[in-house]
Structure formats: structure tokens, C-alpha cells
Amino acid sequence: MFTCPKPNPQAKLRLFCFHHAGGGALSFRPWLNYLPSSVEVCLIELPGRGTRMKEALFTQFEPLIQALEKALLPSLNKPFVFFGHSMGAALSFELARRLYQNYRLTPLHLYVSGHRAPQIPDPEPPIHNLPEPAFLNELRRYNGTPKEVLDNSELMELLLPILRADFAVLENYLYTPSAPLDCSITAFGGLQDWKVTHEDLAAWQQQTNGAFSLQMFPGDHFFVYSSQSLLLQRLCKELHSYVSNLDV
């Protein structure tokens, strides 16, 4: 369910990165050259993509959370941090809640990116079951799939089932109110993101008893790519701080 491209048994901290709908572990590979060497970076790889291409796709939120819980639990034997973008933000948040409820485990920090706070319903209608032309138009709105990929029928034949399944996971997510998390939460957003507003992100504060911060970056829903260097500067600084505190 995840891969650690640069294993580091001596690492003080593990960072688990949860990708967006249609993404995979490759979405975060460029980060490996920037993040602190004292942090072991673990990249979530959901079924149906990458090295798990032949595995059945998840289309329901709850079974996916259960699978993530089972897969990650053995690796939560040292301090850890979650980062999730878009769909990954919802997954990492619900996984953090489940880990605390079941094992009293909590991340040192939860970074949620490009996703409204879970208590805010999605105002947009579901798209995962739309006819192909309408579904492709919705994908163009997100601006996360390159035009040359969208226009390549062979590539899209491979990608469409993954994208539909991931959107089904998100659109089947039902938020249940519960006690706020004890870990700090940071929300990141894109200034030009039509899908997630500043107010949507600010509402994440209700989900933590700890510190909360919010930072907006230039870019649309996929500012994590267009403003990657700025985002990684922020992440590196904070991860260095966590590692330093663990050394004390």
C-alpha cells in the first residue's frame, strides 16, 4: 500500500504522502531530492497503478481506510507525519482519526492540501458516473491531467477506470462528527483553485485541539506542482524542526 524509495532505518521521523485522485506514488517522487535525509519518506500507492497495476481498484471510502490502516500500522513504530493532497487529504484525515480511536496513535502533524474541511459538504454534484465526454470535461476543469494525455485515447483507456474509481471513493465519503484530533493541522491551498476556497480550508481548524495554520500558494487545484518549491521550503523547515525536537 506504500513504498519507501529511499529506506532509512535510522530516520527519526516518517512522512507518509497520500496522493490525489488519479495519482500515485510517482506524484511525490520529485520530493525525495528536497526533503530532509533524516526523514524517511513513504509514498502511498493505491491499487490499480504503478507496481499495483493489476490489483482491484477501490471504489468505496471505508474499505480503503481499513486497508490503509492494516498496511501502515506496522510502520507507525516511530514518530510520523501525514501529508495528503485533495483525495489524499480526506484519506489521511480519516486514517488519523481511526488510528487514534483504535490504537491511541496520532501523527505529529497533519498536512491537508487542496481539500475543503470534511464537515463542509461538496457543493458540486458527483462526477464518477458521468458519460465519458462529460467526465473528461470535468477533468479539464481540475487541470491535473495534461491536455496531451486527455487527448490520447489509448492512455485515457488506461486512466479512466482509475480516475472514476478514485472519484467514487471521494464521492462515497460520508463525514461523521467526532472529537477533534490532538495533532496540529496545516492546510494548504491554491489561490486560483475554483474547487477549494480559503474559507473551506480555514474550517479545518475545527478538526484539531492543537495548533492550526493555513497557507495559500500561487496556482490552481494542483498548486502542489506549480508552486512545488515554495511548498517544499515550508515542509522542509517544519520537518527539520520536528526532527530537532526529537533529538532533544
C-alpha positions, 0 to 999 in steps of 0.5 A: 500500500506504500513504498519507501524509495529511499529506506532509512532505518535510522530516520527519526521521523516518517512522512507518509504522502497520500496522493490525489485522485488519479495519482500515485506514488510517482506524484511525490517522487520529485520530493525525495531530492528536497526533503530532509535525509533524516526523514524517511519518506513513504509514498502511498500507492493505491491499487490499480497503478504503478507496481499495483497495476493489476490489483482491484481498484477501490471504489468505496471510502471505508474499505480503503481506510481499513486497508490503509490502516492494516498496511501502515500500522506496522510502520507507525513504530516511530514518530510520523507525519501525514501529508495528503493532497485533495483525495489524499487529504480526506484519506489521511484525515480519516486514517488519523482519526481511526488510528487514534480511536483504535490504537491511541496513535496520532501523527505529529502533524497533519498536512491537508492540501487542496481539500475543503474541511470534511464537515463542509459538504461538496457543493458540486454534484458527483462526477464518477458516473458521468458519460465519458465526454462529460467526465473528461470535461470535468477533468479539464476543469481540475487541470491535473491531467495534461491536455496531451494525455486527455487527448490520447485515447489509448492512455485515457483507456488506461486512466479512466477506470482509475480516475472514476474509481478514485472519484467514487471513493471521494464521492462515497465519503460520508463525514461523521462528527467526532472529537477533534484530533490532538495533532496540529493541522496545516492546510494548504491551498491554491489561490486560483483553485475554483474547487477549494476556497480559503474559507473551506480550508480555514474550517479545518481548524475545527478538526484539531485541539492543537495548533492550526495554520493555513497557507495559500500558494500561487496556482490552481487545484494542483498548486502542489506542482506549480508552486512545488518549491515554495511548498517544499521550503515550508515542509522542509523547515517544519520537518527539520524542526520536528526532527530537532525536537526529537533529538532533544 
